[in-house]
Amino acid sequence: MDERGGLGLDLRSFNINFGPQHPASHGVLRIILQMRGELIERADTHIGLLHRGTEKLIEERAYALGLPYFDRLDYTSILIQEHAYCLAVEDLLGSANYLAVFAQVRVLFDELTRILNHLILMSTHSMDVGTMAVFF
């Protein structure tokens, strides 16, 4: 392939933005590719941090008012993140024995969330490799 692309075409370098690849990873990994035709000449990576200030937002709120913020961190693992928050607050307040019944229900929903995560993984991966059947 010559400088003109092998077909007599004058190819210029151009930059494209690649990423992020997952809706929950806004700003975590971004790659700016400098390309000439289909060849990558340079890859400039920007590794960020997924931080939405949740800790600061719930700092001054009551226990129950902090729970809805965890729904927005990762839309597929809502209940697991709420479970971790509830365990931390209950441990701080010393009320873990009082809410023992709720802990069993939370574990049940954690397992349902884990199954949901696996189904989403398999369906989106199948779409990446070219099939739509698993997703539908």
N, C-alpha and C positions, 0 to 999 in steps of 0.2 A: 504494500500500500504506500503510495507516494504522498507527498505533502498536499496534493490536491485531492486526496481521497480515493485514488485509483480509478476514478471514473471521469477525471477531468473537472471535478467540482472543487471549488475553493471552500475548504472547511475552516470555520473560525471556532475559536474556543468560546464556550458559553458556560455559565454557572447554573446549576439546578439545586434546589433544596430537596434533601432526602430525609424524611422522618419528621416527627416521631411516628412510630408504627402502631401504637396502641392508644386508643382514646383516653386512657387514664394516665398516659405518660406525657402530658403537655410539658414540653421544655426539658425533658430528661435527656434525650439524645437527639441531636440534630447534626446532620452531615451536609456540608456544602461541597458539591462535586464540581470540579472544573473539568469539562469534557471537550474533546475534539472528535466530533462524530459520535461513535460508540465507545471510544477509548477514554478511560478516566486518566486525566493528567495529574490531578491533585485532589486530595480529600481533606477538607478542613473540618475536624470534629469539634463540636461544642457539647461538652458533657455538663448538664445542669443538675439541679436538685429539685425534686418534686416537693415543694413546700408551699402550702397555702395559708399558713398562719393560723391553723386550727387551734393550736395551743393558746395563742393570744386571744382568739375569739371566745373561747370557753373559759378563760381564766376568771372572769367576773360573773359567770352565769351559774345558776343552780344546776345540780346534778342532772335532772331530767331535761333541762333546756340545752345541755351540751350534746345529748345523743344525736339529734338530727344532723349535726355537722359531719359525722362519720359516714353518713350515707353518700356524701359527695366526694370522699377520698378515692374509693374504688367501687364502682357501681356493681361489680360482681361479688364482692366480699363484704357486703354491708353488715350482715349479722355477726360475722366473725370479728370485725373491728369493733362493733358495739359491745360484744362480749368481753373483749380485752379491756375496754374502757370501764365497763361495769365492774369487772373483777378488781381493777385498780382502785376505783372509788370505794367499793365495798371494803376492800382491805384497809384503806385509809380511814374509813369511818368505823371499822370494826363491826359491820353488820352482815358479815358473810353467813353466819348461822341463821339469822332471821330470814334470809332470802334463799335458803337451800332448795326449796321447791323450784324456784325460778331458774336455778343453775342447771337443773336437769333438763328443763325445757330449752334453755340456751344451747346446751350440748346437742340436743336433737336438731335444732335449727342450724347449728354449725355444720353438722354432717350433711344436711340438705344443701347448704351453701357450697360445701366442698364438691358435691355431686354436680351442682349447677356450674361451677367453675370448670370441671372436667368436660361437661357437655359443650360449653362455650369454646373451650380449647379445641376439642375435636371438630366441631362444626366450622370454626373459623380456619383451622388448618386445612380441612378438606376443601374449603373454598379457595385457599391459596394454591393448592395443587390441582385445581380445575374441576371440582365437582360441587354441585349445589344440593345434592340429595340429603346429606347429613344435616345441613342447616335447616332445611325445610321439614 
